[in-house]
Amino acid sequence: MPRLPAVTGQEAIRAFEQVGFEVDRVSGSHHVMKKAEHPYRLSVPVHGRTDMKSGTLRRLIKDAGLTVEEFCDLL
């Protein structure tokens, strides 16, 4: 498995926005993102400058239909 970069929630949101996701709503500390004609919504945790946990990030990348390499290119 490729290594995941250490990213914050805000950095992940910027990367997902580059592939067409947009913030639908903010629910507490989670930003819910959606994309037209995409089956999943992404719930990205934003906890200040704290890096996201690797399992959470890996699942968000998979749900977005990206590979880790594609996600790293978006950063």
Backbone torsions as a table, in degrees:
resi	resn	phi	psi	omega
1	MET	NA	138.3	177.6
2	PRO	-68.5	151.7	177.9
3	ARG	-74.6	138.0	176.7
4	LEU	-87.3	142.2	173.6
5	PRO	-76.7	156.6	174.7
6	ALA	-85.2	113.1	-178.1
7	VAL	-130.4	152.9	174.2
8	THR	-87.1	171.6	177.9
9	GLY	-62.3	-39.8	-180.0
10	GLN	-64.0	-39.2	178.3
11	GLU	-65.8	-39.1	178.1
12	ALA	-65.8	-40.2	178.7
13	ILE	-61.1	-45.0	178.6
14	ARG	-60.4	-38.7	179.3
15	ALA	-67.4	-44.2	179.9
16	PHE	-67.4	-31.2	177.3
17	GLU	-65.0	-29.6	-179.8
18	GLN	-68.1	-21.4	178.6
19	VAL	-104.4	13.8	171.5
20	GLY	107.2	-4.5	176.4
21	PHE	-76.7	149.6	176.2
22	GLU	-137.4	151.1	-179.3
23	VAL	-70.3	120.3	-179.6
24	ASP	-86.6	-45.2	179.5
25	ARG	-161.4	165.2	176.1
26	VAL	-115.8	123.4	-179.4
27	SER	-119.8	96.1	-175.7
28	GLY	68.8	-121.1	179.4
29	SER	-100.6	11.9	179.8
30	HIS	-112.2	133.7	176.0
31	HIS	-100.4	121.2	-179.2
32	VAL	-94.1	121.5	-176.7
33	MET	-111.9	146.5	177.4
34	LYS	-137.9	162.9	178.4
35	LYS	-141.8	136.3	-179.6
36	ALA	-59.8	139.1	178.4
37	GLU	63.5	22.8	177.4
38	HIS	-113.4	134.9	-173.6
39	PRO	-72.6	-18.9	-175.5
40	TYR	-114.6	152.2	167.4
41	ARG	-105.0	143.4	179.5
42	LEU	-103.1	129.1	176.9
43	SER	-108.2	99.0	-174.3
44	VAL	-95.2	119.2	178.0
45	PRO	-75.6	131.1	178.7
46	VAL	-121.9	105.2	-178.4
47	HIS	-121.2	66.4	178.8
48	GLY	62.6	-129.3	-178.3
49	ARG	-97.2	15.2	-180.0
50	THR	-79.0	133.3	177.5
51	ASP	-70.1	147.8	177.6
52	MET	-73.6	152.2	175.8
53	LYS	-70.9	147.8	-173.1
54	SER	-63.5	-37.8	179.3
55	GLY	-66.1	-39.6	178.2
56	THR	-64.5	-46.4	-179.7
57	LEU	-64.1	-43.3	-179.8
58	ARG	-60.9	-39.9	179.5
59	ARG	-67.8	-40.5	177.9
60	LEU	-62.8	-41.6	178.9
61	ILE	-62.7	-44.8	179.4
62	LYS	-63.7	-45.3	179.7
63	ASP	-63.7	-28.4	178.7
64	ALA	-78.6	-8.4	179.4
65	GLY	82.1	24.2	-179.0
66	LEU	-111.7	164.1	169.1
67	THR	-99.5	166.6	179.0
68	VAL	-62.7	-38.8	178.9
69	GLU	-63.1	-42.8	178.3
70	GLU	-63.8	-40.9	179.4
71	PHE	-63.9	-42.6	179.9
72	CYS	-62.5	-36.0	177.8
73	ASP	-65.0	-26.9	-178.7
74	LEU	-79.0	-17.9	-176.5
75	LEU	-73.8	NA	NA
